[in-house]
Amino acid sequence: MKKFLIITVLMMFSLTMIFAQAEKIEIKMEKFEGKMEEFAEEMENLADRLADEDSPVIIRINESSKTAKVHMGVFPKDLTLEDVRELNYDLNYGVLISGIVAGSSASRQKIFTNDIIYEIDGRKVTNNKAFTEILKSYNPGDIAQMKIFSAGKHIEKDFTFEAKVKSKEEISVDLTEKKKEVDWNTIAINWVPRYYQFDDIDDVNDILTDQMQFSEIDDKGLFMNGFGFRIHAGGGFYIGGEWSWYEDDKKINIEAKNPSNFPGNSPIEHSQKSRANVTREMKYSNGFGGVTLDKRIYFTKYFQPGIGFLLGAGTQRLEFSQTNGDYDWTDLNNDFNSSENNYMVMNRDYVIFQPRADLYIPILSWVGVRAEAGYVIGYTPYKGWKGGDYDYGINNSPDTKCTGLTFSVGPWIEF
């Protein structure tokens, strides 16, 4: 690069000398050579800057006020099929912003590299030529409504035009290859009401109905609440987290038998004292959550399917408690030892993988509806259920699986 520039300078110098002699122009060679040396040195410095990929290049330009009235500070170019596919753009017209002038009105008004401007005040921006012609119709201070495809979504924003430069201006242009930056400012949150067809709920219902005298949990499906968030990582990819849970609480009044020996004057009196009315309570919870990765495909503006997965953990938990509500501070040991005042907990945990497909339908630029269908697959390395804080196992407990279809429809909010 340096050699090419130096050779070019020398050729220009030689040609100038030839024309000067032919036209008999008197040139003060000493002054001319000094100017050419300065020019060659400047070009060599520029070559050094170009060779350094990480440094911006300062280009001095003199813009005339006759060419245009407004100045955005963008470098537009015609869209290519490769650009459309890479950015998941769902239309076939517009201009791609390949660079932004530092400190310009576009920079201050949050227009970014790799944005696509496709409409200004209702006029379609079909290509770069149309974009230039549209800008000529505006004066400094005018406000135009622009439609822009930015970071995977369509947005509308008001843009205030500023006067174009009328004198020499120093513009900083980064000539390194523009990379598609992650738009970490785009965050989506969504409520996830989920219907979960849990395959092995019969294991739980067996112990509830056959032994503990509770009514069963609906085996058609569990209605779970949930919450999720997503961060747009560019190219239609969203990373985030999600958690869904289900809880059920049941209480019954039963007559409990106390096997402890009670003093009594007769077998009938002893039998009466060995029974008590108690309140038995059951709490069941089922939930899963983890990190998510989703890819949205911008098929059309109002039809955006996607695929993704969740990887995390899930758990089932059963709690049973029973009390007669009659405790004695001075006799807690006997109260706790009786079958009238008991508590136990059982858990079964899983590693969860959930592949899913979804469909997003935008309503406004910042809100839409998201529908999802998935399938939960759970894995656990141990057998059966565990008691307490996993200090002991539950003998003869089943290897309850964690699998099932999931369906969800809920709002999606981006800001």
TAJODA-V869839 format. One record per backbone hydrogen bond with DSSP energy under -0.5 kcal/mol. CO is the residue of the C=O (numbers start at 1). NH is the residue of the N-H. If there is no record, write none. Layout:
CO|NH  CO|NH
This chain:
1|5  2|6  3|7  4|8  5|9  6|10  7|11  8|12  9|13  10|14  11|15  12|16  13|17  14|18  15|19  16|20  17|21  18|22  19|23  20|25  21|24  24|26  25|27  27|29  28|32  29|33  30|34  31|35  32|36  33|37  34|38  35|39  36|40  37|41  38|42  39|43  40|44  41|45  42|46  43|47  44|48  45|49  46|50  47|51  48|52  51|53  52|55  57|59  57|173  58|60  59|61  59|171  61|63  61|169  64|67  64|68  69|164  71|162  72|106  73|101  74|76  75|98  75|99  77|96  80|84  81|85  82|86  83|87  84|88  84|89  85|88  94|79  95|117  96|77  96|98  97|114  99|75  101|104  104|108  105|109  106|111  107|110  112|115  115|97  116|118  116|149  117|95  118|125  119|147  120|123  122|124  123|120  124|126  126|94  127|131  128|132  129|133  130|134  131|135  132|136  134|137  135|138  139|142  142|161  144|146  144|159  145|121  146|148  146|157  147|118  147|119  148|150  148|155  149|116  150|153  153|150  155|148  157|146  159|144  159|161  161|141  162|71  167|63  169|61  169|171  171|59  171|173  172|102  173|57  173|175  179|181  182|184  183|186  185|187  186|232  187|415  188|230  189|413  190|228  191|193  192|194  193|409  194|196  194|224  195|197  195|407  196|198  196|222  197|405  198|201  200|203  200|204  201|205  202|206  203|207  204|208  205|209  206|210  206|211  207|211  207|212  208|214  218|221  222|196  222|224  224|194  225|245  226|192  227|243  228|190  229|241  230|188  231|239  234|237  236|296  237|233  238|294  239|231  240|292  241|229  242|290  243|227  244|288  245|225  246|286  248|284  250|282  252|254  252|280  254|256  254|278  256|276  257|259  260|262  266|270  267|271  268|272  269|273  270|274  272|275  274|258  276|256  278|254  278|280  279|323  280|252  281|321  282|250  283|319  284|248  285|317  286|246  287|315  288|244  289|313  290|242  291|311  292|240  293|309  294|238  294|296  295|307  296|298  297|299  300|303  303|299  303|300  303|305  304|360  305|297  306|358  307|295  308|356  309|293  310|354  311|291  312|352  313|289  314|350  315|287  316|348  317|285  318|346  319|283  320|344  321|281  322|342  323|279  325|327  328|331  329|332  331|335  332|336  333|337  334|338  338|341  342|322  344|320  345|388  346|318  347|386  348|316  350|314  350|352  351|379  352|312  353|377  354|310  355|375  356|308  357|373  358|306  359|371  360|304  360|362  361|369  366|414  367|363  367|364  368|412  369|361  370|410  371|359  372|408  373|357  374|406  375|355  376|404  377|353  379|351  385|394  386|347  387|390  387|391  387|392  392|387  393|395  394|397  398|400  402|378  403|199  404|376  405|197  406|374  407|195  408|372  410|370  411|191  412|368  413|189
